Amino acid sequence: MSMAADDIARLIKERFPDAEIRIEDLAGDGDHYAATITSAEFGGKTRIQQHQMVYDALKGNMGGVLHALALKTAAP
């Protein structure tokens, strides 16, 4: 089972409405993605905190239906 890029973006957008999101399917298999996310909510947070916020937004799908996600996060 895999997760569609649109579903990943939707979950992230629900949590970070102001976010600019770019999702790339790295292997074409729906299991290995790279995501670039820019949101004001990342301001003042460490990179680890930012990534934890994104993982929380994915509502437990990371490591399950979503096998691998390379993250790049930033504040505007």
C-alpha positions as CSV (number, residue, x, y, z in Angstrom):
1,M,0.0,0.0,0.0
2,S,1.3,3.5,-0.8
3,M,0.2,7.1,-0.3
4,A,-0.5,9.5,-3.1
5,A,1.5,12.8,-3.3
6,D,-1.8,14.7,-3.2
7,D,-2.8,13.0,0.1
8,I,0.5,14.0,1.6
9,A,0.1,17.6,0.5
10,R,-3.5,17.7,1.8
11,L,-2.6,16.5,5.3
12,I,0.3,19.0,5.5
13,K,-1.9,21.8,4.2
14,E,-4.6,21.0,6.8
15,R,-2.0,21.5,9.6
16,F,-0.2,24.4,7.9
17,P,-2.7,26.4,5.9
18,D,-0.1,29.0,4.9
19,A,2.4,26.5,3.6
20,E,4.0,26.3,0.2
21,I,4.4,22.6,-0.5
22,R,6.3,20.8,-3.2
23,I,6.1,17.0,-3.2
24,E,8.3,14.9,-5.5
25,D,8.0,11.1,-6.0
26,L,11.6,10.1,-6.0
27,A,11.3,6.5,-7.3
28,G,7.9,6.6,-9.1
29,D,6.6,4.0,-6.7
30,G,4.4,6.1,-4.5
31,D,6.5,5.1,-1.5
32,H,9.6,7.4,-1.6
33,Y,8.9,11.1,-1.6
34,A,10.8,14.3,-1.0
35,A,8.8,17.3,0.4
36,T,9.8,20.9,0.5
37,I,7.6,22.9,2.9
38,T,7.7,26.6,3.8
39,S,5.5,27.8,6.6
40,A,5.6,30.8,9.0
41,E,4.8,28.3,11.8
42,F,8.4,27.0,11.4
43,G,9.8,30.3,12.5
44,G,11.9,30.0,15.7
45,K,11.8,26.2,15.6
46,T,14.8,23.9,15.2
47,R,15.0,21.7,12.1
48,I,14.1,18.7,14.3
49,Q,11.0,20.5,15.7
50,Q,9.9,21.5,12.2
51,H,10.2,17.9,11.0
52,Q,8.3,16.6,14.0
53,M,5.5,19.0,13.3
54,V,5.3,17.7,9.7
55,Y,5.3,14.1,10.9
56,D,2.5,14.9,13.4
57,A,0.6,16.4,10.4
58,L,0.8,13.1,8.6
59,K,-1.3,11.5,11.3
60,G,0.6,8.3,11.8
61,N,1.1,7.5,8.2
62,M,4.9,7.9,8.3
63,G,6.5,4.4,8.4
64,G,3.2,2.8,7.4
65,V,1.6,3.6,4.1
66,L,4.2,6.3,3.6
67,H,7.5,4.5,3.6
68,A,10.1,7.3,3.1
69,L,9.8,11.1,3.1
70,A,12.9,13.3,2.8
71,L,12.0,16.6,4.3
72,K,13.2,20.1,3.7
73,T,11.5,22.7,5.9
74,A,11.9,26.5,6.2
75,A,10.2,29.6,7.4
76,P,9.6,32.3,4.8
